[in-house]
Structures are given as structure tokens and as C-alpha cells.
């Protein structure tokens, strides 16, 4: 089961703060995968779980750091989806 990291605060590009939501990573990765007709329908869940694990212990994180973590994880698993995610 994926941890939600409810105590982690995400600092958005405009400086606004929001509670971390792992489902947003899952949805964005899956949308990128779907955009290139990837058959891996669990990729969003896998990447989201990996990113959550890497964020363990954090109190606050910038959105750009989350994106870098997602991109790095994707590059290890599926470079084509990583490219689609970066463009997405």
C-alpha cells in the first residue's frame, strides 16, 4: 500500500503550499504512459510508490524536486515514458 505522506508540504512554483498527494504523481505518469500507448498500466503506481519511498522523512519539498525524482525513477524503468512525462 502506498503511503500518502500527509505531513509533507509541497511548495508549488508560485510559492503556494499544498499537502502532498501521491495520486497526482500516479495520474501524471499514467497519462504520459497512455500518451505513447504504453501497455504498462501499473507504471504510475510503481513510480509513485518509489518517489514516496525517496521522500520518506521529508517535511517539505519543492514541486521541481518531485518532478526530478519522478523523471529519475522513470528513466530507470521506461525511458520512452520518461520522455513523454517530461514533455507532458
C-alpha positions as CSV (number, residue, x, y, z in Angstrom):
1,X,0.0,0.0,0.0
2,X,1.3,3.4,-0.9
3,X,1.9,5.9,1.8
4,X,0.4,9.4,1.3
5,X,3.0,11.3,3.3
6,X,0.2,13.6,4.7
7,X,2.7,15.6,6.7
8,X,4.8,16.5,3.6
9,X,4.2,20.0,2.3
10,X,4.7,20.7,-1.4
11,X,5.9,24.1,-2.4
12,X,4.4,25.0,-5.8
13,X,6.1,27.1,-8.5
14,X,4.1,30.2,-7.4
15,X,5.1,29.7,-3.8
16,X,1.7,28.3,-2.7
17,X,1.9,25.3,-0.4
18,X,-0.2,22.2,-0.6
19,X,-0.4,18.8,1.1
20,X,1.5,16.1,-0.9
21,X,-0.8,13.8,-2.9
22,X,0.8,10.7,-4.3
23,X,-2.2,10.1,-6.6
24,X,-1.2,13.2,-8.6
25,X,2.1,11.5,-9.5
26,X,0.4,8.3,-10.3
27,X,-2.1,10.1,-12.6
28,X,0.6,12.2,-14.4
29,X,2.8,9.2,-15.0
30,X,-0.1,7.1,-16.3
31,X,-1.2,9.9,-18.6
32,X,2.3,10.1,-20.0
33,X,2.4,6.3,-20.5
34,X,-1.1,6.4,-22.1
35,X,0.0,9.2,-24.5
36,X,2.6,6.8,-26.1
37,X,0.3,3.8,-25.9
38,X,2.3,2.1,-23.2
39,X,0.8,-1.3,-22.1
40,X,2.2,-0.9,-18.6
41,X,-0.9,0.0,-16.6
42,X,0.9,-0.2,-13.3
43,X,3.7,2.2,-14.1
44,X,2.0,5.2,-12.4
45,X,1.6,3.2,-9.2
46,X,5.2,1.9,-9.2
47,X,6.7,5.3,-9.8
48,X,4.5,7.0,-7.2
49,X,5.5,4.3,-4.6
50,X,9.2,4.7,-5.4
51,X,9.0,8.5,-5.1
52,X,7.2,8.3,-1.8
53,X,9.9,6.0,-0.5
54,X,12.6,8.5,-1.5
55,X,10.6,11.3,0.2
56,X,10.5,9.4,3.5
57,X,11.3,11.7,6.4
58,X,10.9,15.0,4.5
59,X,8.7,17.7,5.9
60,X,8.7,20.0,2.8
61,X,9.7,19.6,-0.9
62,X,9.6,21.8,-3.9
63,X,7.5,20.6,-6.9
64,X,10.6,20.7,-9.1
65,X,12.3,18.3,-6.8
66,X,9.3,15.9,-7.1
67,X,9.5,16.1,-10.8
68,X,13.2,15.3,-10.8
69,X,12.5,12.3,-8.6
70,X,9.8,11.1,-11.0
71,X,11.9,11.6,-14.1
72,X,14.9,9.7,-12.5
73,X,12.7,6.8,-11.5
74,X,11.1,6.7,-15.0
75,X,14.5,6.7,-16.7
76,X,15.4,3.5,-14.7
77,X,12.2,1.8,-15.7
78,X,10.9,3.1,-19.1
79,X,12.9,5.8,-21.0
80,X,10.1,6.3,-23.6
81,X,7.5,7.1,-20.9
82,X,10.1,9.3,-19.2
83,X,10.4,11.4,-22.3
84,X,6.6,11.6,-22.6
85,X,6.4,12.6,-19.0
86,X,9.0,15.4,-19.4
87,X,7.1,16.7,-22.4
88,X,3.7,16.3,-20.6
